[in-house]
Amino acid sequence: MPSARQEGAGERATAFSLRTDLPRRWLLAGLCCCGLLNALSLRVQPVGWTLGQGLAPESALETSALVSLGMRRLAADLGLVRMLIYYGGPEGGPEEEEAQLHSRYHPEHPELAWGGGRYSGLGTRALRILDADPSFSYAALFAAGSLAFNLNRPEDALRVLDYALSRDPRNPQFQAYVAAVGFHRHGDAAGVISRLEPVLGTPDCPVMIKHLVAYLYVKAGQRQKALALYLQIRDTSKDAGYRRMAEVALERLEGRRPH
Amino acid sequence: MRNIAILALTGWQENLRRRFYLLSLAFAGVFLYLSLILGVLAVEQENRVLLDFGLGFIELMGLAGALYGATTIVLREMETKTVYLVLTRPVGRGEYILGRFLGLMLSVLASMALMSAFHLCILWAKGWRGPEPYAAAFLGAYLKVLVTAALTTFLAIFSSSALTAGVISGVAWTLGHFLPEIRYLITHGASRVSIVPLFALSYIVPDLQLFNLRDRLAATSPLAASEAGLAWWVGYAVLYTAVWLALAWGLLRRKEF
């Protein structure tokens, strides 16, 4: 009658013999096949983009985990959510937000409540998103548009667009934005309109840009175009804030609300 | 061939009766519903977030099911001696491995397809009619799971331990997604000492990033130009799977029951 110890030793021996039973030449041939396949895959898919920016301290773990699980696009999506929260909130915390609301917010001119501040991390956040997903044009367009037209920092906007173009040179929207920022720097509203008009119908065009162009239409006296664009924003935008602003602008243009 | 088909179908039926798959489907439903909240936070990019979150989650649930199945099916049948019932009949060991593996992958495919149907319903309800080729992204996710499951089957028989096989497969999954970074480290910056293991790894670990077709969904993506087509991805997956299943068969054919 074998003891429990002897049985355990027997099991270990079986397991060991099982491992060594695989002929080495089989294993070698298998590994060679894997190596060959990977060598071919390297030819098909060369080394991708490198990370130009370091990971942000607040999201380093989350981004690494998502990338290691093969979810680069989701990492970029969460980066966008973080960027929207960052840009949508006050720079100095809740106290500043309350002060801003009381001193600057006006229901008929909500655009005055934003556009201020520095938001120095906005550009870097956009670059990090592009690192994770070079084809995520919305993030680059949103950040560049905010930097150029809201925060009045065209140099930073151009930096974001250059980075985006280096990773996705075939994207015509980036080129149009570069030109529009250039016109904006020289105070040429007509130039900005002409460059941004072609990209308004693209699915990645941020509603902020549509709102800006509609506003420029009003300033340039192109009332019909402004009406059409404000109507489009009101009816299709998923952003409740912009829908409300478009509604107010429409009421003004139609004379239902005093200027 | 008939034996393989019978083993695959019975394996599929057994897997579908297990609670694990039901649990994974229920969990996927709840999680996909939660993704709606995340979608709201992305405002204008809601559909993109829903698409990415759903596809990623479906892939992970498919992987979990495949790992669980690959690490337990053969080992459990050895422990419960059920394997005797099969192998005492005119069934080859290669047929047994292949039949069980195909049964498992059929179960995973059914599970992933069901989750995808639910995911598409959510996307459709949210107004998504997107240009992204959903089917290609789904196929890529399935091929990743297929390759990893084959590796896990080999590891389970090799190590005789479900836990060891599962852990090593999990590591292979993450390394497979980091392969572009590993290759970059080899060509730039890594010291000579650290290159050797990295170099070896880069040729053994499955190139899972190759199958990440959802990363290249955008038409203007700079990586889209390097795609060699569906045939190459499927070919890579089938060959890689065949290699590890052949090694698993090599182990099993020498085992004395």
Interface residues (C-beta under 8 A of the other chain):
Chain A: A15 L18 R19 D21 L22 P23 W26 L27 G30 L31 C33 C34 G35 L37 N38 A39 L40 S41 L42 V44 Q45 P46 V47 G48 W49 T50 V67 S68 L69 G70 M71 R72 R73 L74 D77 L80 V81 L84 I85 D133 P134 S135 F136 S137 Y138 R167 D168 P169 R170 N171 P206 V207 S237 K238 D239
Chain B: L38 L41 A42 V43 E44 Q45 E46 R48 V49 D52 F53 G56 E59 L60 K144 I157 F158 S159 S160 W173 T174 G176 H177 F178 L179 P180 R183 Y184 T187 H188 S202 Y203 I204 V205 P206 D207 L208 Q209 L210 N212 R214 D215 R216 L217 A218 T220 S221 P222 L223 S226 E227 A228 W232 Y236 L239 Y240 V243 W244 A246 L247 G250 L251 R254 K255
